[in-house]
Amino acid sequence: MNKNRFLKRKILKEMKSRLHLPQAQKPLKTVTNGYEYYSRTSPYGMVYLRKKLGCEEEETLLHAGFLRSLNMSIRKVLLSPDHTIFAYNTEREGMEYGDLHLKYLDGRSEENEVLCDIFNFVWANNSTIYYTVPNDQLRPHKVYAHKLGTEQAQDILVYEEQDDTAFVDITSTKDMKYITINSNSLSSSEIRVIDASHVYNIAAKQGNNILPELTLIEPRRKGVEYYDAFYILTNTDGAKNFKLARAPDGRVSKQYWKDVVTVADNEKIEDVDVFKNHIVIYGRREGLPMILCYDLKTRQATPIDLPERFCVIQPGTNVDFDTDTFRFSLHSPFAHEATYDYEMSTRRLKPVRVQPIHRKSQYTCTRMYAPSHDGKEVPMTLIHRKDIKMNGKNPVLLRSYGAYGVSTDPDFRIEHFPLLERGWVIALAHVRGGSELGRKWYEDGKLMHKMNSFYDFISVAEHLIRSKVTSSNYISALGTSAGGLLVGAMMHMRPELFKALVLRVPFVDPLSAMLNPDLPLTQIEYPEWGNPSTNNNAYDLIEKYSPYENVRGNPLPAIYITAGLKDQRVAYWQPLKLVARLRHAFLGDKNEQNQNQVMLKIDLDRGHFGGGQEQEVRLDEAAEQVAFLISRVQTS
């Protein structure tokens, strides 16, 4: 990459110019419990602040700058119900769990508490915290209760999940009355409910009434998922794309569930937020985002007109239950995050902070469909300048993920702009394995249907060529993690279709990983990939698409691969093994181009999500990858 140093510096400068805003943006504030809460970035890290309503004096809750030197970051922050304790969870790079710090804000004399090896936590009341801890396979499997002022060794084990394919999470209901213990696999759910007001007598460890009653909502059933405890998001009774049901207090089993909101076949519910008089439903219609506001009195659902058609929606921090306004953020391909408030009774959408759109009039975002091998129409989103000509010579970056039901969304990515300015087309392939078109779209791209993901990806590339958008001399592809498996498989399935491939922390040795149950997450992921240790068909199929198992010494596109030494999800040895096998395949090859086709970059300090918390590091990594793509694809 030495010869691309000048290009990399140029791209880095271009990206930074896009991040520069002409005016400093005021921080977004959350108003609750008599305070305004907000955060501010500084050259040294995030600063968490608050001030009393009507006052100008700021109170610093936490300045996270000290964590940088420790290679640590903030995982989660949460105030106690009475807002007198600031709890924050830290993690070391790559660990995905860490220490929970309890900082007293009311001047009490007690020392701040620290709990170790915490994955997630919630407040039950002002004196009790529930938290989860992971096992060696990075699976959260135990829930503990901690009473403030006691030692962690005294904490009470409330629940332990024995199913090795299920992971445990904890949440609290918005009215703070209940704690929910959610035990989920990739294909089933089980929820237990605890009264949040339960008092633990830590001193009487042998007492009969220490543990609270755990109310089971509904026993686990294969293929049936449900979320939340009283307003229940579930796919039961044939609701493939989920529906919202309600269970009354005290009668929470399925026989008492009543449907509240159902959706059409071309719609899907992804998340809900419950308020006193309304329910906000986040989902998709024909693969594009939608928000519905359901009135609990009129029992009518009103769609919200979104400012952008191609965008990504994220719920805001809506902590108040008794409110008429909720907040959400919107990301579009051409603009930084925008924030909106929606008044539910008047149906008014109010912009809170809208960032400038980068030359929006010069760009466009469109939808195309590619016929796959079995006749299914695979959607793709194209992002490009309006003035490009469909002459088969446009450079293309094809991106996708295609696993776990994760959608490939048209979000804002600063690294796209140096490519768009140079006439590139960014193509997002919504292949099976993602859930853009609903649950069935996901299920048709997992387990024994996994080959559909790869065939869909190939079909999108072929359609771009047939449509004169580009040609095989100008197509590149990029994939991360499981998306790296999807893109990496192109090396043996259709290498002639691509000029360059970027694989970021890629899952490229799935057979070895799934054969080893002691690795982090392997057992949890059997419902996604299958268990090759017990199923010969799963073994044969994984072997068929695994990039590592199919290195053949055939001509390859240029390949750039990254790995993180502290990655617990995709062990660094996976990309290293693949690179070693690829380079061995070309030993003695007289074609110098083949010998120099594979580049590997290992970050000694990064985990799976990479780049650390520093913007400069993330930009530098992105600039290097963009420079690689331009130098390999756009050579003239």
Salt bridges, closest charged atoms under 4 A:
GLU14 OE2 - LYS10 NZ 3.05
GLU14 OE2 - ARG422 NH2 2.84
GLU36 OE1 - LYS29 NZ 3.57
GLU56 OE1 - LYS51 NZ 3.74
GLU58 OE2 - ARG40 NH2 2.87
GLU59 OE1 - ARG50 NE 2.82
GLU91 OE1 - ARG75 NH1 2.84
GLU96 OE2 - ARG569 NE 2.81
ASP106 OD2 - ARG108 NH2 2.91
GLU113 OE1 - HIS146 NE2 2.74
ASP155 OD1 - HIS146 ND1 2.72
GLU161 OE1 - ARG220 NH2 3.45
ASP164 OD1 - ARG139 NH2 3.53
GLU190 OE1 - ARG192 NH1 2.95
GLU190 OE1 - ARG220 NH2 3.95
GLU225 OE2 - ARG439 NH1 2.61
ASP237 OD2 - LYS243 NZ 3.65
ASP237 OD1 - LYS254 NZ 3.22
ASP259 OD1 - LYS243 NZ 3.06
GLU267 OE2 - ARG285 NE 2.70
GLU270 OE2 - LYS268 NZ 3.22
GLU270 OE2 - ARG284 NE 2.76
ASP273 OD1 - LYS174 NZ 2.49
ASP295 OD2 - HIS278 NE2 3.69
GLU308 OE2 - LYS360 NZ 2.99
ASP322 OD2 - LYS276 NZ 3.77
GLU337 OE2 - HIS331 NE2 3.54
ASP341 OD1 - ARG327 NE 2.79
GLU343 OE1 - ARG348 NH1 3.70
ASP374 OD2 - HIS373 NE2 3.95
ASP374 OD2 - ARG432 NH1 2.84
ASP387 OD1 - ARG385 NE 3.01
ASP409 OD1 - ARG284 NH2 2.89
ASP411 OD1 - ARG413 NE 3.10
GLU415 OE2 - ARG413 NH1 3.93
GLU421 OE2 - ARG18 NH2 2.58
GLU421 OE2 - ARG359 NH1 3.33
GLU436 OE2 - HIS430 ND1 3.21
GLU443 OE1 - LYS240 NZ 2.77
GLU443 OE2 - ARG439 NE 3.13
ASP444 OD2 - LYS440 NZ 2.84
ASP456 OD1 - ARG432 NH2 2.80
GLU462 OE2 - ARG494 NH1 2.60
GLU496 OE2 - ARG494 NE 2.39
ASP509 OD2 - LYS577 NZ 2.64
ASP567 OD2 - HIS608 ND1 2.83
ASP605 OD1 - LYS566 NZ 3.90
GLU614 OE2 - ARG68 NE 3.67
GLU616 OE2 - LYS16 NZ 2.74
ASP620 OD2 - LYS8 NZ 3.13
GLU621 OE2 - ARG606 NH1 3.85
GLU624 OE1 - LYS8 NZ 3.31
GLU624 OE2 - LYS601 NZ 3.41
